[in-house]
Amino acid sequence: MPDKALLPSLLALSDVMATGWHAAVTAGVKPGGTAVVVGDGAVGLCGVLAAAQLGAERVIAMSRHEPRRDIARQFGATHIVAERGKEGAARIAEITDGIGADAVLECVGTDQSDQDGLRRGPPRRDGRLRRRTPRRGAARAQDVPAEHRPRRRHGAGSASTSPSCSS
């Protein structure tokens, strides 16, 4: 049994690491691919680590904080993008020679992973978890066409989650 003083840290780690890993797996991070991780908090950094461990050739961490950028690099980020919006998408397009990412992990709880230029090809599942409480003006699941809804797999996450990093 671990020391009682370590329990809060171990419980926190078991939450954020599992969430970052789930986001990477659900987003479809594959060996040799390109993954973009939007956000550099604990879950985002765990998403960077997971993408690197799953074999992504390029792991692009979108980070605005120097100390967190350093951690992202230590965890396997090959590129850092500080810009957001159109500037961030343009920077990712530059890094990927205009192709975009194979997988996007949105670890902030916003719609930043839906920016043009982040994903390759037509819309596909990304690494977003469903928010527990809808944001004002947010689309409800029943308002999203079935072909754009995340698919649930048996054994992947719990009944209250679907792809993503926000909680």
C-alpha positions as CSV (number, residue, x, y, z in Angstrom):
1,M,0.0,0.0,0.0
2,P,1.4,3.4,-0.9
3,D,2.1,6.0,1.7
4,K,-1.1,7.9,2.7
5,A,0.6,11.2,1.7
6,L,0.8,9.9,-1.9
7,L,-2.8,8.8,-2.3
8,P,-4.2,12.2,-3.4
9,S,-1.5,12.4,-6.1
10,L,-2.0,8.8,-7.2
11,L,-5.7,9.3,-7.5
12,A,-5.3,12.5,-9.5
13,L,-2.8,10.7,-11.8
14,S,-5.2,7.8,-12.3
15,D,-7.8,10.3,-13.5
16,V,-5.8,12.5,-15.8
17,M,-3.6,9.8,-17.3
18,A,-6.5,7.6,-18.1
19,T,-8.3,10.5,-19.6
20,G,-5.4,11.5,-21.8
21,W,-4.8,7.9,-22.9
22,H,-8.5,7.4,-23.7
23,A,-8.5,10.6,-25.8
24,A,-5.5,9.4,-27.8
25,V,-6.9,5.9,-28.3
26,T,-10.3,7.3,-29.2
27,A,-8.8,9.9,-31.6
28,G,-7.1,7.1,-33.4
29,V,-3.5,7.9,-32.8
30,K,-1.5,5.4,-34.8
31,P,2.2,4.6,-35.3
32,G,3.7,6.9,-37.8
33,G,0.8,9.4,-37.7
34,T,0.5,13.0,-36.7
35,A,-1.3,13.9,-33.5
36,V,-2.3,17.4,-32.3
37,V,-2.9,17.9,-28.6
38,V,-4.9,21.1,-27.9
39,G,-4.2,22.1,-24.3
40,D,-1.2,21.8,-22.0
41,G,-2.9,21.1,-18.6
42,A,-2.5,17.8,-16.8
43,V,-4.8,15.9,-19.2
44,G,-3.2,17.5,-22.3
45,L,0.3,16.6,-21.1
46,C,-0.9,13.0,-20.5
47,G,-2.4,13.1,-24.0
48,V,1.0,14.1,-25.4
49,L,2.6,11.2,-23.5
50,A,0.0,8.8,-24.7
51,A,0.3,9.9,-28.4
52,A,4.1,9.4,-28.1
53,Q,3.7,6.0,-26.5
54,L,1.2,4.9,-29.2
55,G,3.9,5.7,-31.8
56,A,2.8,9.0,-33.4
57,E,5.7,10.2,-35.5
58,R,4.7,13.8,-35.0
59,V,3.1,15.0,-31.7
60,I,2.2,18.7,-31.9
61,A,1.4,20.2,-28.5
62,M,-0.6,23.5,-28.6
63,S,0.8,25.2,-25.6
64,R,1.2,28.8,-24.4
65,H,3.1,28.2,-21.2
66,E,6.9,27.8,-21.3
67,P,7.2,25.4,-18.3
68,R,4.4,23.2,-19.8
69,R,6.1,23.3,-23.2
70,D,9.2,21.9,-21.6
71,I,7.2,19.0,-20.0
72,A,5.4,18.4,-23.3
73,R,8.8,18.0,-25.0
74,Q,10.0,15.6,-22.3
75,F,6.8,13.6,-22.8
76,G,7.4,13.3,-26.5
77,A,6.1,16.4,-28.3
78,T,8.0,17.0,-31.5
79,H,6.6,20.4,-32.2
80,I,5.1,23.2,-30.1
81,V,2.5,25.6,-31.4
82,A,1.6,28.6,-29.2
83,E,-0.9,30.2,-31.6
84,R,-4.6,29.5,-31.6
85,G,-7.4,30.1,-34.2
86,K,-6.4,30.6,-37.8
87,E,-2.8,31.3,-36.9
88,G,-2.5,28.0,-35.0
89,A,-4.2,26.1,-37.9
90,A,-1.8,27.7,-40.4
91,R,1.2,26.8,-38.2
92,I,0.0,23.1,-38.1
93,A,-0.6,23.2,-41.8
94,E,3.0,24.4,-42.2
95,I,4.4,21.6,-40.0
96,T,2.3,18.9,-41.8
97,D,3.1,20.2,-45.3
98,G,-0.6,21.3,-45.7
99,I,-1.9,17.8,-44.9
100,G,-3.2,18.3,-41.3
101,A,-3.3,15.9,-38.4
102,D,-4.5,12.3,-38.4
103,A,-5.7,12.7,-34.8
104,V,-6.7,15.7,-32.7
105,L,-7.0,15.5,-28.9
106,E,-9.0,18.5,-27.5
107,C,-7.9,18.8,-23.9
108,V,-9.2,22.2,-23.0
109,G,-13.0,21.7,-23.1
110,T,-13.6,24.0,-26.1
111,D,-14.2,23.5,-29.8
112,Q,-10.6,24.3,-30.8
113,S,-10.0,20.9,-32.3
114,D,-12.6,21.7,-34.9
115,Q,-10.4,24.5,-36.4
116,D,-9.7,24.3,-40.2
117,G,-6.3,22.9,-40.8
118,L,-6.0,20.7,-37.7
119,R,-7.5,17.5,-39.0
120,R,-6.6,15.7,-42.2
121,G,-9.4,15.1,-44.7
122,P,-13.2,15.0,-43.9
123,P,-14.4,15.3,-40.3
124,R,-13.7,12.2,-38.2
125,R,-13.7,11.3,-34.6
126,D,-11.4,13.3,-32.5
127,G,-10.2,12.9,-28.9
128,R,-13.0,14.9,-27.2
129,L,-14.9,13.8,-24.1
130,R,-18.5,14.8,-23.7
131,R,-19.0,17.7,-21.3
132,R,-21.1,16.7,-18.3
133,T,-23.1,19.9,-18.5
134,P,-23.8,21.5,-21.9
135,R,-22.4,25.0,-22.5
136,R,-24.8,27.7,-23.3
137,G,-25.7,27.6,-27.0
138,A,-23.9,24.2,-27.4
139,A,-25.3,21.7,-29.8
140,R,-27.0,18.7,-28.1
141,A,-26.2,15.2,-29.1
142,Q,-29.6,14.7,-30.8
143,D,-28.9,17.9,-32.9
144,V,-25.7,16.4,-34.4
145,P,-26.2,14.2,-37.5
146,A,-25.6,10.5,-36.7
147,E,-22.6,10.3,-39.0
148,H,-20.8,13.0,-37.0
149,R,-21.5,11.5,-33.6
150,P,-18.8,9.6,-31.8
151,R,-19.3,5.8,-31.9
152,R,-19.3,4.0,-28.6
153,R,-17.3,0.8,-28.3
154,H,-17.9,-1.7,-25.7
155,G,-15.3,-1.6,-23.0
156,A,-14.0,1.9,-24.0
157,G,-14.6,4.3,-21.2
158,S,-17.7,4.4,-19.1
159,A,-21.3,4.9,-20.2
160,S,-21.0,8.6,-19.3
161,T,-18.0,9.3,-21.6
162,S,-17.3,9.6,-25.3
163,P,-14.2,10.8,-27.0
164,S,-12.3,13.8,-25.5
165,C,-10.3,15.3,-22.7
166,S,-12.6,17.9,-21.0
167,S,-14.5,16.8,-17.9
